[in-house]
Amino acid sequence: MRHLLPLLLVPALAVAENQVLLIGIGQYQTEKLMSGGREILTALSGIDLDVRMMRESAGLLGFRPNQIKVLENREATLAAIRAEFRRIASSAGKDDRVLIYFSGHGSQIPDTNGDERSDGLDEVLLPWDFAQGEKTLVNVLTDDEIAALVKAIPSEHVVLIFDSCNSGTADKGIKARSMGAKGIGDGLQWKAVPSLFPPAEYTPAEGSKAAGTVASASDNYVALMAAQEDEFASATSRGSVFTLAVHTAIKEAAVKYSPLTAERLVEIAAAAADKFCREMRDAGKPASQHPQLRGNPAKKGINLRIIEDYFTMVSQWADSMSEKITLTANAATFKPGKVIELKLSDLPVSGYLNLIQVSDKTNRIEVLFPNQIHSGGNRVEKGATITLPSPSNEFDLEAHLADGATHEKIALVALIYEEPVDLHKSGEDLHGAFRGLARREERAFEIVPRKRGGAPAYAGKVVVEVTQ
């Protein structure tokens, strides 16, 4: 027997006001700096690839294209970055997801408000239009300002991913002295701009606060940092090591439909960074990079992936089809153990019939027909009226409730393809396919693999209930 319901129970999350901000700066307005009598080039390779990877990663995490804002190079001015933080603060709600990513240079400047007691330095991220001042850098985004901007976001689900040098405490402070942006290998650079003043010049102000901030349960964010406070993050022509690892981990989780926590993501990135640094050291080049996890400890185990509401998605897609199949069931409500019989009347086209189901409780798409018991084909002819299962079939469709459920809605959708398609045998990624169909209106053109049979030409839907 083929059951009506899938097995996995996962919650569906709303995505209406989710927000993503991706900042990538590989080319700076200030192309050269002078430090200690030597010239420092600010350009970084592979940052465009970082942004591309994170745009894909955001989609795999469940964010929609129209929720993703990108600032690259000259777009990423200090004013523009501040404006985007404030836009997010004004539009994101308490339960919405917010992802903020930065790939570019980090550095340090003299502390001006006395809150950096241990070293007298404010840690900064460098926007495109930063400049070199007298023993300092100006027009930068300080750790104090980052903390204030993040705190102003009302969402309780903020994820920060900073791929820059000395980023281990970039949510408030990056406690390290910079060694400069010196390349040490083929296409390898450190994502740091050197401090431009002698550390000995700093004297802590009397009564100044302790350095940095301590993460607490009241923090609204979890932060993934490319390196600890006394290390550098590496950028290569193939993309930054930390971002490459994050992107790979997110892709693998998406393929497996598995949850992905911030804690697990940092563990994967740390393993990749360790492997990379060992290879550098074996080649006689110094390298050390240990990704860090900061922010609210209670949020480190929360799933970062937004699970799509496939029940609604599939139902709305079937309703939107202009070419319809008349599909009815022998009842509207079924008790567990009862058998459903479906009727497809006066088929509008000849083709190949497939039947799928998606439950509002389990949120998983399954193929009901063809199936492993059915030995015949799935060809149907125009004008025919058929029942499924038919008396000649060797299977039934028996109703069952998901574990722990007392009531469940199931959308049953019949699809007719004009070319031979057997979704049971093909093993097609139905979740990915329906995400693509549901979002197709958001894109003018899309490059996709050529599939035999293409999209279904006709669809019909009926929603039934299973209740105790």
QUINOR-V967952 format. One record per run of one state. SS is the DSSP state (@ for helix, = for strand, . for the rest). FROM is the first residue (numbers start at 1). TO is the last residue. Records with the same first field share a line. If there is no record, write none. Layout:
SS->FROM-TO + FROM-TO
//
This chain:
.->1-1 + 4-18 + 25-31 + 36-37 + 42-46 + 62-64 + 76-77 + 92-96 + 104-105 + 111-120 + 126-130 + 133-136 + 139-140 + 152-156 + 164-166 + 170-184 + 186-187 + 191-191 + 193-198 + 202-220 + 226-233 + 237-238 + 257-260 + 283-291 + 296-296 + 300-302 + 304-309 + 321-323 + 325-325 + 330-332 + 335-338 + 341-341 + 346-350 + 360-364 + 370-378 + 381-385 + 389-396 + 399-406 + 418-422 + 427-429 + 443-457 + 468-468
=->2-3 + 19-24 + 32-35 + 38-41 + 68-72 + 97-103 + 106-110 + 121-125 + 131-132 + 137-138 + 141-142 + 157-163 + 185-185 + 188-190 + 192-192 + 221-225 + 234-236 + 239-240 + 261-261 + 292-295 + 303-303 + 324-324 + 326-329 + 333-334 + 339-340 + 342-345 + 351-359 + 365-369 + 379-380 + 386-388 + 397-398 + 407-417 + 458-467
@->47-61 + 65-67 + 73-75 + 78-91 + 143-151 + 167-169 + 199-201 + 241-256 + 262-282 + 297-299 + 310-320 + 423-426 + 430-442
//
